[in-house]
Amino acid sequence: MAHNLPLIACCLLKTGHPYQDLGADYFDRTNAEGLKRYLVRRLERMCNQALLVPTPLTI
């Protein structure tokens, strides 16, 4: 993480854009299907069977 700070600062100074934190789950949100496949494969490697049942979204 610490090695990313100088890189972020350099990019911000070059572009002049304000810093915007994308959140801890940014990559999970951008590739939700890939994350789902990864987690199912991981469960199956632990000798479990994964049955995915959609749940209604609550807002």
N, C-alpha and C positions, 0 to 999 in steps of 0.2 A: 504494500500500500504506500509506504513512504517514497518509493521510487517513482510512483505515479504523480506525486504532488508537483515536482518540478516540470514534468511534462504538461500537466494541466495548466500550470501557471504560464508556461511558454505559449501554449495554444491560445490562452485567454488574452495575453498581451499582443500576440500577432493579429488576432481577429478582432479584438475590441468587444467581443460579445460578453455579456455577463454570465457568471457561472450559474448553472442550473443543475441541481442534483437530480438524477434520474430515478433514484430509489434503489433499495437493496434488491428488489425483485425485478429489476428492469429486464434482464436477459430471460428470466422465467416468463415474463409477460410477452416478450417479442417472439419466443419460440415455444409456445405452450404445447403444441403437438409433439415436438421433439422431446421436451421434458417428460411428457406423459409416456412416450415410448421408452425412454431411458429408465424411468422409474419402474415400469412394468417388467422390463428385462431384468432389472436388478432384483425385484421381488422373485422372479422366476429362477434366477440363479441361486437364491437362498431356499430353493425347493418349495416355493409357495406357488399357488395358482392365483392369478389376479383376475378378478371379475370386475370390470368397470361399469358402474351403474350411474347414469347422470342424475344429478340432484338439481332441483329448481334453484335458480339464483334468487337471493334475497338482497334487496337494495335498501 
